[in-house]
Amino acid sequence: MLRLKSATDFERVRRDGRSHAHPLAVLIACANGAAHTRWGFAAGKSVGTAVERNRAKRLLREAARARQAEAAPGWDLIFIARRPLAAAKLAQAEAVMRSLLRRAKVIPSENV
């Protein structure tokens, strides 16, 4: 999984990207014009203590690993944890990840 790490990349995605909100997390997606998708994860101090912020980011990273193969190339994605995510289970984080990626059209949505 390629990661977004530099502050300038995070700023560019936040400035140019489109956001999709969920009660547990927010996704900001921006096309990068490359042949790969890069993933970034953040949790602000409003999420809680350092332990809670790190747990929230670990949940998001693990959920992203499960969806990485499905993601279309050419995206920069930032997932921002919200406070309730720190207490969530992995299955909930995976459901949030799937929902946000579908809404952003990064992975194909299933027809009803």
C-alpha positions as CSV (number, residue, x, y, z in Angstrom):
1,M,0.0,0.0,0.0
2,L,1.4,3.4,-1.0
3,R,1.0,6.0,1.7
4,L,0.6,9.7,1.7
5,K,3.1,11.0,4.1
6,S,4.2,14.6,3.4
7,A,2.3,17.6,4.7
8,T,2.2,19.1,1.2
9,D,0.4,16.1,-0.2
10,F,-2.1,16.2,2.7
11,E,-2.6,19.9,2.1
12,R,-3.2,19.4,-1.6
13,V,-5.7,16.6,-1.1
14,R,-7.5,18.6,1.6
15,R,-7.6,21.7,-0.7
16,D,-8.5,20.0,-4.0
17,G,-10.3,16.8,-2.9
18,R,-13.9,16.1,-2.3
19,S,-15.0,14.9,1.1
20,H,-17.5,12.2,2.1
21,A,-18.6,12.0,5.7
22,H,-19.7,9.2,7.9
23,P,-20.3,9.2,11.7
24,L,-17.1,7.2,12.3
25,A,-14.7,8.7,9.7
26,V,-14.3,11.2,6.8
27,L,-12.8,10.4,3.4
28,I,-11.2,13.1,1.3
29,A,-10.6,11.9,-2.3
30,C,-8.6,13.6,-5.0
31,A,-7.5,12.3,-8.4
32,N,-3.7,12.2,-8.7
33,G,-3.3,11.3,-12.4
34,A,-0.9,8.5,-11.5
35,A,-1.1,4.7,-12.1
36,H,-1.5,4.0,-8.3
37,T,-3.6,5.0,-5.4
38,R,-2.0,6.5,-2.3
39,W,-3.6,6.3,1.2
40,G,-3.3,8.6,4.2
41,F,-4.7,8.3,7.7
42,A,-5.2,11.0,10.3
43,A,-6.7,11.4,13.7
44,G,-6.9,14.7,15.5
45,K,-6.8,15.4,19.2
46,S,-10.6,15.5,19.3
47,V,-10.5,11.7,18.8
48,G,-8.9,11.3,22.3
49,T,-5.6,10.4,23.9
50,A,-2.6,9.2,21.8
51,V,-3.6,5.6,22.5
52,E,-7.1,6.2,21.1
53,R,-5.8,8.1,18.1
54,N,-3.3,5.4,17.2
55,R,-5.9,2.7,17.6
56,A,-8.3,4.6,15.3
57,K,-5.6,4.9,12.6
58,R,-4.6,1.3,13.0
59,L,-8.3,0.3,12.4
60,L,-8.4,2.5,9.3
61,R,-5.1,1.1,7.9
62,E,-6.2,-2.5,8.5
63,A,-9.6,-1.9,6.8
64,A,-7.8,-0.2,3.9
65,R,-5.6,-3.3,3.4
66,A,-8.8,-5.3,2.8
67,R,-10.0,-2.9,0.1
68,Q,-6.7,-2.0,-1.5
69,A,-7.0,-4.5,-4.3
70,E,-10.5,-3.2,-5.3
71,A,-9.5,0.5,-5.4
72,A,-9.3,2.1,-8.8
73,P,-5.8,3.5,-9.6
74,G,-5.2,7.3,-9.8
75,W,-6.5,8.5,-6.4
76,D,-5.1,10.2,-3.3
77,L,-7.2,9.3,-0.3
78,I,-7.2,10.7,3.2
79,F,-9.2,9.0,6.0
80,I,-9.8,11.2,9.0
81,A,-11.0,9.3,12.2
82,R,-13.8,10.7,14.3
83,R,-14.1,10.1,18.0
84,P,-16.5,7.1,18.0
85,L,-14.0,5.1,15.7
86,A,-11.6,4.7,18.6
87,A,-14.1,2.4,20.4
88,A,-15.3,0.6,17.2
89,K,-14.5,-3.0,16.2
90,L,-12.6,-3.9,13.0
91,A,-15.8,-5.1,11.3
92,Q,-17.3,-1.6,11.8
93,A,-14.2,0.1,10.4
94,E,-14.3,-2.2,7.3
95,A,-18.0,-1.3,6.7
96,V,-17.2,2.4,7.0
97,M,-14.2,2.0,4.6
98,R,-16.4,0.1,2.1
99,S,-19.2,2.7,2.3
100,L,-16.9,5.7,1.9
101,L,-15.0,4.3,-1.0
102,R,-18.2,3.4,-2.8
103,R,-19.6,6.9,-2.3
104,A,-16.4,8.4,-3.6
105,K,-16.6,6.0,-6.6
106,V,-13.1,4.6,-5.8
107,I,-14.4,1.1,-5.7
108,P,-17.4,0.0,-7.8
109,S,-20.8,0.0,-6.1
110,E,-22.9,-3.1,-6.3
111,N,-26.1,-2.7,-8.3
112,V,-29.3,-3.3,-6.4
